[in-house]
Amino acid sequence: MSQEQEKPASQKLEQNYLSDLLKKVDRKILEINAAIQGKSDEIAEMYKHMQDHKRDMDNLEKNAMREVIRNYTLQGDHSVENRKRLIRLKDTAFFGRIDFLEHSEPTTKNLYIGVHNFQDPETKKNLVIDWRAPVSSLFYDFELGEAFYVIEAKTTAGNILLKRQFKIRNGKMEYMLDTDVTIHDEVLQKELNKASSSKMKNIVATIQKEQNAIIRNEDARHLIIQGVAGSGKTSIALHRIAFLLYRFKETISSEDILIISPNKVFASYISNVLPELGEETVAETSVEEIADELLDYQIKFQTFFQQVTELLEKNDKKLIERIQFKSSGELLKKMDAYYIWLQNDGFKITDIYVKGKLVPAWFIKETFEKYNRMPLLKRFNEVVREVVENIFRYYKIEIQYKDRTALHTTIRKMFPSYNPRVLYKGFYEWLGRPELLKLKKGSTYEWSDVYAFLYFKMKLEGIQPNRKVKHLVIDEMQDYSVVQYQVLSRLYACKKTILGDINQSVNPFSASNLDTIEKIFPGATSMTMLKSYRSTYEITQFTKRISQHVNVEALARHGDEPLIIACKNKDQELEEIKKLVVDFNASEFNSLGIITKTQKQADALYESLSMLFQINLLNATSVAFGNGIVITTAHLAKGLEFDQVIVPYCTDKNYRSAPDQQMLYVACTRTMHKLYLTHVGPPSKFIF
């Protein structure tokens, strides 16, 4: 039989397999629906029975029935989750097939791989295998020929005889490809050429070998992922979480995981990935929310977004100096030295009298030093307690509440202050640099002060580690300073997945590089992703000119060269932007990002365009990212992607400093297919 005749024959066999699978899935869904309805009817009947016989039933009977109702409800919830998985399975079914002949077995195993596992209800045979199962690594890691997979340290070796890929959507097979490479380039190209979506999608069908190694890494306590723009690092981190939830389901659940996201828009954008993979969504927070909670919501402070905005709108060298110092390891060393000075020289101890009895200075000093393992401000309580106990022991005098309070006050007055904020201010005076602490209106801390203060407060008062979180995901790792990492590492002593791109810092004055982060988490495993999948080859090459030290491998997906549009005046620039918007509306693409440097620019452009077009404006208060036309800043666009991007105002005046260069790089790397830049007058040196 010729290959041309063979292909339709194999396609027909696969169609039949899919049809039989979907029938069994449908039967299982009907079975679950009946079970859910049955449990629901029984619960309703029990509630009715309790209502009708509430006077006749004793507490024991009522509690027993409530327990039965609770168990039935839990069973019903479990069934609803199973039904959701089956409905998703009906849509995509499977995306890969491996025919694997184990060395020790006489028969070949035909393994179909999908988002979820599905077992034949009658034969108990796995008709679809979960992509996270150990055997599924064959699909991602090997070509035809010799291959192996590992379960619980046991290696199973054999030969891959066939490798097939599918695209199934809405239960229909769109295409089928036989391949002898890891993930067929044609499949990857098909997926990458698609228009964008308002939500990040799962990538189980196109996970590459190097990505699979990151996802399935079980051993790393702390895994650091450095990935270039468009490398899929956030998606890979989420797939890694899904894998860990599958692999260690007995010891970790979605409730034990926390993601630190850069903003609410990004959190919304990634929110559906885990549910698509059959897992519950996980909690997300921000460094601002963590700080607010640690400070009991008592202290006002500037946000990171506001700090970046201030940096971009003003070239304030004093501000830059404050940020650099308060984000550095040098600050930590100086604070540690100040802390030692406070406990050695700051406590001006004198003899005191309590109820007419002498308490000598040496006793107070010795007691204070005895508790040197405790945070400094917690030691005073111990000093007072020992003074009270000794007065009773030697003089049989019991110190009552009022006198005990007075004793507390007397001892605390020997110390510069019991207020961490006052002591924090004293730190800069001790340094001889009081100008480094500059409060904003309403006693509001600058953003660079927040974690510096938290670090110091933690030393003074201690910190209660968060034991509930068993795995922490930190995204945009480059935007967190050494000082912030020191606080986070003490607050969350759990395993971590830390990811980002050192080339995409929106504030280079407080950024961390890979070496810095590795020193904070000794023994961490670092993995690098150099291949960019988002943008076309032409766009990737263009963005490499903006940030010339970036080491990135461009995928061979070709498109138009980025278009730089020179305009005579602001009116013409606005007209050119309008034309590009009209062209986008007439195209097959889903999303257009108009990305400015500052929020003021975004707001003004939105005013000019929103009366003519349906446009969404993203700002610091936005909570969701939608399709269509979006105007936003490079800061808020980080992590998002668009089919097309327009970057206006690319002048040498607007994009000239180091932070500007980072912003321009972030803006241009958001696009998948087309990139336009406009300017009036001399263009930025970064784009030529």
C-alpha positions in Angstrom: 0.0 0.0 0.0 1.4 3.5 -0.9 1.9 6.2 1.8 -0.9 8.2 0.2 -3.3 5.3 0.7 -1.9 4.5 4.1 -2.5 8.0 5.6 -6.3 8.1 5.0 -6.5 4.6 6.4 -4.7 5.6 9.6 -6.7 8.8 9.8 -9.9 6.7 9.6 -8.7 4.5 12.5 -7.9 7.6 14.6 -11.3 9.0 13.8 -12.9 5.8 14.9 -10.8 5.8 18.1 -11.9 9.4 18.8 -15.6 8.6 18.1 -15.6 5.5 20.4 -13.8 7.6 23.1 -16.4 10.4 22.9 -19.3 7.9 23.2 -17.7 6.5 26.4 -17.2 10.0 27.8 -20.8 10.9 27.0 -22.0 7.7 28.8 -19.8 8.6 31.8 -21.2 12.2 31.9 -24.8 10.8 31.9 -23.8 8.4 34.7 -22.4 11.3 36.7 -25.4 13.5 36.1 -27.7 10.7 37.3 -25.5 10.2 40.4 -25.5 14.0 41.1 -29.3 14.1 40.7 -29.7 11.1 43.0 -27.5 12.6 45.7 -29.3 15.9 45.4 -32.7 14.2 45.8 -31.5 12.3 48.8 -30.2 15.5 50.4 -33.5 17.3 49.8 -35.4 14.3 51.3 -33.2 14.3 54.4 -33.7 18.1 54.9 -37.4 17.5 54.6 -37.3 14.7 57.1 -35.4 16.8 59.6 -37.9 19.6 59.1 -40.9 17.3 59.5 -39.5 15.5 62.6 -37.4 18.3 64.3 -39.4 17.8 67.5 -39.0 14.0 67.6 -35.3 13.8 66.8 -32.7 14.2 69.5 -29.4 16.0 69.0 -27.5 12.7 68.3 -29.9 11.9 65.4 -29.7 15.4 64.0 -25.9 15.5 64.1 -25.7 12.0 62.4 -28.0 13.2 59.6 -26.1 16.4 59.2 -22.9 14.4 58.8 -24.5 12.2 56.2 -25.7 15.4 54.3 -22.2 16.8 54.5 -20.6 13.6 53.1 -23.2 13.5 50.3 -22.5 17.2 49.5 -18.7 16.5 49.3 -19.4 13.5 47.0 -21.6 15.7 44.8 -18.8 18.4 44.6 -16.3 15.7 43.6 -18.7 14.4 40.9 -19.2 18.0 39.6 -15.4 18.4 39.3 -15.2 15.1 37.5 -17.9 16.2 35.1 -16.0 19.4 34.4 -12.9 17.4 33.4 -14.9 15.1 31.2 -16.5 18.1 29.4 -13.1 19.5 28.8 -12.0 16.1 27.6 -14.8 16.1 25.1 -13.6 19.3 23.6 -9.9 18.4 23.2 -9.8 14.6 23.8 -6.1 14.1 23.2 -3.2 15.7 21.3 -0.6 13.0 21.0 0.0 9.3 20.5 3.0 7.3 21.2 3.4 3.6 20.2 6.0 2.3 22.7 7.5 -1.2 22.8 9.1 -1.9 26.1 12.3 -4.1 25.9 10.8 -6.5 28.4 7.3 -6.7 26.8 6.2 -8.6 23.6 3.4 -6.2 22.6 3.4 -2.5 21.7 1.5 -0.1 23.9 -0.6 2.6 22.1 -0.6 5.6 24.4 -2.9 8.6 23.7 -1.9 11.7 25.7 -4.3 14.5 26.6 -5.0 17.1 29.3 -6.8 14.6 31.5 -6.7 10.9 32.2 -9.7 8.8 31.1 -10.2 5.2 31.8 -12.6 2.8 30.0 -15.4 2.3 32.6 -15.7 -1.4 31.6 -12.2 -2.6 30.8 -10.4 -0.1 33.2 -7.9 0.5 30.4 -6.4 4.0 30.1 -7.9 5.4 26.9 -6.2 8.8 27.5 -3.2 9.4 29.7 -2.7 12.7 31.6 0.1 14.8 30.1 1.7 14.9 33.6 2.0 11.1 34.0 5.6 9.9 33.9 5.0 7.8 30.7 3.9 11.0 28.9 7.4 12.4 29.1 8.1 10.0 26.2 6.1 12.4 24.0 8.0 15.5 25.0 11.5 14.2 25.4 12.2 11.7 22.7 12.1 11.2 18.9 11.5 7.8 17.2 13.8 5.1 18.5 15.3 4.4 21.9 13.5 6.1 24.8 12.7 5.6 28.5 10.6 7.0 31.3 11.1 6.9 35.1 8.5 6.0 37.8 9.6 6.1 41.5 13.3 5.8 40.5 12.5 2.7 38.3 13.5 3.2 34.6 11.5 1.6 31.8 13.3 1.5 28.5 12.1 0.6 25.0 11.5 1.9 21.5 9.1 4.6 20.2 7.8 3.1 17.0 5.3 5.8 16.2 4.7 9.4 17.2 1.6 11.2 16.1 0.2 14.6 16.8 -3.4 15.8 16.6 -5.4 19.0 16.8 -8.9 18.3 18.2 -11.3 21.1 18.8 -15.0 20.8 19.9 -14.6 17.1 19.6 -13.6 17.2 15.9 -10.2 16.2 14.5 -8.8 19.2 12.6 -5.5 17.6 11.6 -3.2 14.7 12.3 0.6 14.6 11.8 3.1 11.8 12.0 6.5 13.1 13.2 9.9 11.8 14.1 11.0 14.9 16.1 10.1 16.1 19.6 7.3 18.5 18.8 6.7 18.8 15.0 7.6 22.3 13.8 4.4 22.4 11.8 2.3 22.0 14.9 4.2 24.7 16.8 4.0 27.1 13.8 0.2 26.5 13.5 -0.2 27.3 17.2 2.1 30.4 17.1 0.5 31.8 14.0 -2.9 31.9 15.6 -4.4 35.2 16.8 -4.0 36.0 20.4 -6.6 35.5 23.2 -7.6 37.6 26.2 -6.5 34.8 28.5 -3.2 32.8 28.6 -3.8 29.3 27.2 -2.4 26.0 28.2 0.4 24.7 26.0 0.4 21.0 26.8 0.3 20.1 23.1 3.5 22.1 22.2 5.7 21.8 25.3 9.3 21.6 24.2 11.9 19.3 25.6 13.8 22.1 27.6 10.4 23.4 28.9 9.4 19.8 29.9 12.6 19.5 32.0 11.6 22.7 34.0 8.0 21.6 34.4 8.9 18.1 35.7 11.7 19.1 38.0 10.7 17.5 41.3 14.0 17.9 43.2 14.7 21.6 43.3 13.8 23.3 46.6 14.0 26.6 44.8 13.8 26.7 41.0 14.9 29.9 39.3 13.8 30.4 35.7 15.5 33.1 33.6 13.5 33.4 30.4 13.7 35.9 27.6 10.6 37.8 26.5 8.2 35.5 24.8 9.9 32.3 26.1 6.7 31.2 27.9 8.2 31.3 31.3 5.0 32.2 33.1 3.1 29.5 31.3 5.8 27.0 32.1 5.7 28.0 35.8 1.9 27.4 35.8 2.2 24.1 34.1 4.9 23.2 36.7 2.4 24.0 39.4 -0.2 21.7 37.7 2.5 19.0 37.5 3.4 19.3 41.2 -0.3 19.2 42.2 -0.6 16.0 40.2 2.7 14.4 41.3 2.3 15.2 45.0 -1.5 15.2 45.4 -1.2 13.5 48.8 0.8 16.3 50.3 0.0 19.5 48.4 -3.2 21.1 47.1 -4.1 24.3 45.2 -4.8 25.9 48.6 -1.2 25.5 49.6 0.2 27.6 46.7 0.5 31.3 46.4 1.5 33.4 43.3 3.1 36.8 43.7 1.9 38.7 40.5 3.0 42.1 39.3 -0.6 43.4 39.1 -4.3 42.5 39.0 -4.5 42.6 35.2 -1.7 40.0 34.8 -3.3 37.9 37.6 -6.6 37.9 35.6 -4.8 37.1 32.3 -3.2 33.9 33.7 -6.2 32.9 35.9 -7.7 30.2 33.5 -4.5 28.2 32.9 -4.8 25.9 35.9 -8.5 25.3 35.5 -7.9 24.4 31.9 -5.4 21.8 33.2 -7.9 20.4 35.6 -6.7 22.1 38.8 -8.3 24.7 41.1 -7.1 28.3 40.8 -4.5 29.3 43.3 -4.4 32.4 45.5 -2.5 35.4 44.1 -1.2 38.5 45.8 1.2 41.3 45.2 4.2 42.7 47.1 2.1 45.7 48.1 -0.6 43.5 49.5 2.0 41.5 51.5 3.4 44.7 52.9 0.0 46.0 53.8 -0.8 42.8 55.7 2.6 42.8 57.5 2.1 46.4 58.5 -1.5 45.7 59.8 -2.8 48.3 57.2 -1.5 51.1 59.5 1.1 52.7 57.3 0.6 54.5 54.1 3.0 54.0 51.3 3.6 54.7 47.6 3.1 51.7 45.2 5.7 50.3 42.9 3.7 51.5 39.9 3.7 55.1 41.4 7.5 54.9 42.0 8.1 53.8 38.4 5.8 56.6 37.1 7.7 59.1 39.2 11.0 57.9 37.8 9.8 58.1 34.2 8.2 61.5 34.6 11.1 63.2 36.6 14.8 62.8 36.3 15.3 63.1 40.0 18.9 62.1 40.9 18.2 62.2 44.6 15.2 59.9 44.2 17.4 57.5 42.2 20.0 57.6 44.9 17.4 56.8 47.6 16.0 53.9 45.6 19.5 52.4 44.8 20.6 52.5 48.5 17.3 51.1 49.9 17.3 48.3 47.4 20.9 47.2 48.0 22.8 44.7 50.1 24.7 47.7 51.5 21.5 48.8 53.3 21.2 45.4 54.9 24.7 45.5 56.2 24.3 49.0 57.6 20.9 48.1 59.2 22.5 45.0 60.8 25.3 47.2 62.2 22.7 49.8 63.5 20.8 46.9 65.2 24.0 45.8 66.9 24.7 49.4 68.0 21.1 49.7 69.4 21.5 46.7 71.6 25.0 47.5 72.7 25.0 51.2 73.0 21.4 52.4 72.5 20.2 50.9 75.8 21.2 53.5 78.4 20.7 51.5 81.5 20.6 53.0 85.0 19.8 51.8 88.5 16.0 52.0 89.3 13.8 51.6 92.3 10.7 49.5 92.4 8.5 49.8 95.5 11.5 51.4 97.2 13.7 48.4 96.4 16.9 48.8 94.3 17.1 47.1 90.9 20.8 47.6 89.9 21.8 48.4 86.3 24.0 45.3 86.0 21.0 43.1 86.6 18.9 44.8 83.9 21.9 44.6 81.5 22.6 40.9 82.2 18.9 40.0 81.8 18.7 42.0 78.6 21.8 40.2 77.2 20.6 36.8 78.3 17.8 37.0 75.8 20.0 38.1 72.8 18.4 35.4 70.6 15.1 37.2 70.8 14.2 40.2 68.6 15.3 43.3 70.4 11.9 44.9 71.2 10.6 41.5 72.6 13.4 41.4 75.3 11.9 44.2 77.4 9.0 42.1 78.5 11.5 39.4 79.7 13.5 42.0 81.6 10.3 43.3 83.4 9.2 39.7 84.1 12.6 38.8 85.7 12.6 42.0 87.8 9.1 41.3 89.1 10.0 37.7 89.9 13.2 38.7 91.7 11.5 41.4 93.8 9.0 38.8 94.9 11.7 36.1 95.5 14.0 38.3 97.6 11.5 40.8 99.2 8.2 39.0 99.1 6.7 42.0 97.4 4.2 41.3 94.6 4.2 43.9 91.8 0.6 44.7 90.8 -0.6 45.7 87.3 -0.3 49.5 87.7 3.3 49.3 89.1 4.2 46.7 86.4 3.1 49.1 83.7 5.1 51.9 85.3 8.2 49.5 85.4 7.7 48.8 81.6 7.6 52.5 80.9 10.8 53.2 83.0 12.8 50.5 81.3 11.6 51.4 77.8 12.6 55.1 78.4 16.2 53.9 78.6 16.0 52.9 75.0 15.8 55.5 72.1 12.2 54.4 71.3 9.9 51.5 71.3 8.3 52.6 68.0 9.9 50.9 64.9 9.1 53.9 62.8 11.0 56.2 65.1 13.9 53.8 65.2 13.9 53.5 61.4 14.2 57.3 61.1 17.0 57.1 63.7 18.8 54.7 61.4 19.3 57.4 58.8 20.4 59.9 61.5 22.8 57.3 62.8 24.2 57.0 59.3 24.6 60.7 59.1 22.3 60.7 56.0 18.9 61.9 57.3 18.1 63.2 53.8 17.8 59.6 52.6 14.4 59.3 54.4 11.9 61.5 52.6 8.3 61.1 53.5 5.6 62.1 51.0 2.4 64.0 51.9 0.5 62.5 54.8 3.5 60.7 56.3 3.5 58.3 53.3 6.6 56.2 52.7 8.3 56.1 49.3 8.0 52.6 47.8 11.8 52.0 48.4 11.2 52.5 52.1 8.5 49.8 52.5 10.6 46.6 52.5 13.6 48.4 54.0 11.4 49.3 57.0 9.8 45.8 57.0 13.3 44.2 57.2 14.2 46.4 60.1 10.9 45.9 61.8 11.3 42.2 61.4 14.7 42.4 63.2 13.2 44.5 66.0 10.0 42.5 66.6 10.5 39.2 64.8 8.3 37.8 62.0 5.8 34.9 62.0 6.6 32.7 59.0 3.7 31.8 56.8 3.3 28.0 57.3 0.2 27.7 55.2 2.0 28.3 51.9 3.9 25.2 50.8 5.0 26.5 47.4 5.5 30.1 46.4 5.6 31.4 42.8 7.4 34.7 42.3 6.8 36.2 38.9 8.8 39.1 37.4 11.7 38.2 39.7 13.9 41.1 38.3 11.6 43.7 39.8 12.2 42.7 43.4 15.2 44.0 45.3 17.7 42.2 47.5 15.9 43.8 50.5 12.5 42.5 49.3 13.8 39.0 48.8 15.3 39.0 52.3 11.9 39.7 53.7 10.1 37.2 51.4 12.6 34.4 52.2 12.0 34.8 55.9 8.2 35.1 55.5 7.9 32.1 53.2 10.3 29.3 54.2 8.7 26.9 51.6 9.7 25.7 48.2 9.7 28.4 45.5 9.5 28.8 41.7 11.1 32.1 40.9 10.9 33.4 37.3 11.4 36.5 35.2 13.7 38.2 32.7 16.6 40.4 33.9 16.2 42.3 30.6 12.7 43.5 31.4 13.2 45.4 34.7 10.9 48.4 34.8 13.1 50.0 37.4 16.8 49.2 36.8 17.7 51.1 40.0 16.2 48.4 42.3 16.4 45.4 40.0 17.9 42.1 40.9 20.0 39.9 38.6 20.4 36.2 38.5 23.6 36.1 40.6 21.9 38.2 43.3 18.9 36.0 43.5 21.0 32.8 43.6 23.0 34.1 46.6 19.8 34.8 48.5 18.6 31.2 47.9 21.7 29.1 48.2 21.4 25.7 46.6 18.7 26.9 44.2 18.5 25.3 40.7 18.7 27.8 37.9 17.4 27.1 34.4 17.6 29.4 31.4 15.1 29.8 28.5 16.7 31.6 25.5 14.2 30.7 22.7 11.4 33.3 22.1 8.2 31.9 20.8 6.0 35.0 20.8 7.3 37.3 18.1 8.2 36.8 14.5 11.9 36.5 13.6 11.9 40.0 12.2 10.5 41.5 15.4 12.8 39.6 17.7 15.8 40.7 15.7 14.6 44.3 16.0 14.1 44.1 19.8 17.7 42.7 20.1 18.9 46.1 18.8 17.0 47.9 21.6 18.5 45.8 24.3 21.8 44.7 22.7 23.0 42.5 25.6 20.0 40.2 25.4 20.9 36.7 24.4 17.8 35.4 22.6 17.2 32.8 20.0 14.5 33.8 17.4 12.1 31.1 16.2 12.0 30.8 12.4 8.5 32.2 12.1 8.6 35.1 9.6 6.5 38.2 9.1 6.7 41.9 8.3 9.6 44.0 9.4 8.7 46.4 12.2 7.5 49.7 10.7 8.9 53.0 12.0 6.7 55.9 11.0 8.2 59.4 11.0 5.6 62.2 11.4 5.9 65.9 10.8 3.8 66.9 13.9 1.7 65.6 16.7 -1.5 65.8 14.6 0.0 63.7 11.9 1.2 61.1 14.4 -2.3 60.9 15.8 -3.7 60.4 12.3 -1.2 57.6 11.6 -2.2 55.9 14.8 -5.9 56.2 13.7 -5.1 54.6 10.3 -3.4 51.7 12.0 -6.4 51.2 14.3 -8.7 51.2 11.3 -6.5 48.6 9.5 -6.5 46.5 12.7 -10.3 46.6 12.9 -10.5 45.3 9.3 -8.1 42.5 9.9 -8.5 39.0 11.3 -6.5 39.8 14.4 -8.0 39.9 17.9 -5.8 42.3 19.9 -4.0 45.5 19.4 -1.8 47.0 22.1 -1.0 50.7 22.0 1.8 50.9 24.6 3.1 54.2 26.0 5.9 55.0 28.4 3.8 56.8 31.0 0.3 56.7 32.3 -0.2 60.4 31.4 0.6 59.6 27.8 -1.8 56.6 27.9 -4.6 58.7 29.4 -4.2 61.5 26.8 -4.1 59.1 23.9 -7.2 57.3 25.2 -9.0 60.7 25.3 -8.1 61.3 21.6 -9.1 57.9 20.4 -12.0 56.6 22.6 -14.6 58.8 20.9 -13.8 57.2 17.5 -13.0 53.6 18.5 -14.0 50.9 21.0 -10.9 51.0 23.2 -10.0 49.7 26.7 -7.7 51.7 29.0 -5.5 49.8 31.4 -4.3 51.6 34.5 -3.2 50.8 38.0 -6.8 50.2 39.1 -7.7 47.8 36.2 -8.4 44.2 37.1 -8.9 42.4 33.8 -7.4 42.2 30.3 -9.7 41.9 27.3 -9.5 41.4 23.6 -9.7 44.3 21.1 -7.8 47.5 21.3 -6.0 48.3 24.6 -4.1 51.4 25.6 -1.7 50.9 28.4 1.9 51.5 29.7 4.9 49.2 29.2 4.9 48.6 33.0 1.3 47.2 33.0 1.8 45.4 29.7 4.5 43.2 31.1 3.6 39.5 30.7 0.8 40.3 28.3 0.8 39.7 24.5 -1.0 41.2 21.6 -1.3 40.4 17.9 -0.2 43.9 17.0 1.5 46.6 18.9 1.8 50.4 18.3 4.5 52.2 20.3 3.9 56.0 19.9 6.2 58.9 20.8 9.5 57.0 20.1 11.6 60.2 20.2 15.0 60.7 21.6 13.5 62.9 24.3 10.9 60.3 25.4 13.2 57.3 25.3 16.7 58.2 26.3 17.5 56.9 29.8 18.2 53.4 31.1 14.6 53.0 32.5 13.3 54.4 29.2 15.3 51.8 27.3 13.9 49.0 29.4 10.3 50.3 28.9 10.8 50.4 25.1 12.1 46.9 25.1 9.2 45.6 27.1 6.7 47.5 24.8 8.1 46.1 21.6 8.4 42.5 22.9 4.6 42.3 23.6 3.7 41.7 20.0 3.2 38.4 18.2 2.8 39.5 14.5 3.1 43.2 13.7 5.0 46.1 15.3 4.6 49.8 14.5 6.6 52.7 16.1 5.8 56.4 15.5 7.7 59.5 16.3 7.8 63.3 15.7 11.3 64.8 15.3 14.5 62.9 16.1 13.8 59.2 16.9 15.1 57.4 19.9 18.7 56.1 19.5 17.5 52.8 20.8 15.5 51.9 17.6 18.3 52.4 15.1 
